[in-house]
Amino acid sequence: MNKKTATKPNIILETSIFGFYYDTAFCNAEKMKATKLLLQKLNDKCYNGFITDYIYGELMKYKNKELFEKLLKLYPIKILDTQKYSKKIDNLAAEFLKEEIIPKTKPDDALHLASGIIIPIIDILVSFNYKHIINLQVIEQAKIITKKLGYKFHLNIYSPFSL
C-alpha cells in the first residue's frame, strides 16, 4: 500500500481491462465479471483507480471510444499526466523492448509496465495481459532491468481475479 495515502492502494488499470467490460463472448464471461467487480470496488473506495495518459490515448484509438469515455465517467478513475516522468518511462520502456522482455511489436505494453514502475504513487498494475505483463519471467527480467537503470521496482502486478 502506498505510504503517501496509507489508506488504500493506488492502481493503474491497463488497457485490456476495459475491453472485457463490454465483451459478451461466452469464453470471456469470467473476465467480464471480474472487470465489473473490480470497477465496483473503485466505487466502493477499496482502491484509488488511475489510468495513464498513454492508456487514455490507446483507448481513444478504438472505434468504440465513446464506450470507454462512458466508463471513465461511471467510475472514479483519474487520468495521470505522465509528462513529469516521461523521460524515465520512455527510457525504461525502450530498455524492455531492447532486451526483448516485451516484443518490439508491443511498445504500448512496455509503456504500461514502465509507467507503473516509475510513477511513485502507483502500487498495483492491473491487467489481463498474461503474455507480456502478468508473466513471471517478464516481471523478473523487468526487475533486473529496472535495478540496472537505477530505478526501484516497487510495483505489484495482478489480474482483476486477484483483487
Secondary structure by P-SEA (a helix, b strand, c coil): cccccccbbbbbbcaaaaaacccccccaaaaaaaaaaaaaaaaacccbbbbcaaaaaaaaaccaaaaaaaaaaacbbbbbccccaaaaaaaaaaaaaaacccccccaaaaaaaaaaaccccccbbbcccccccccaaaaaaaaaaaaaacccccbbbbccccc
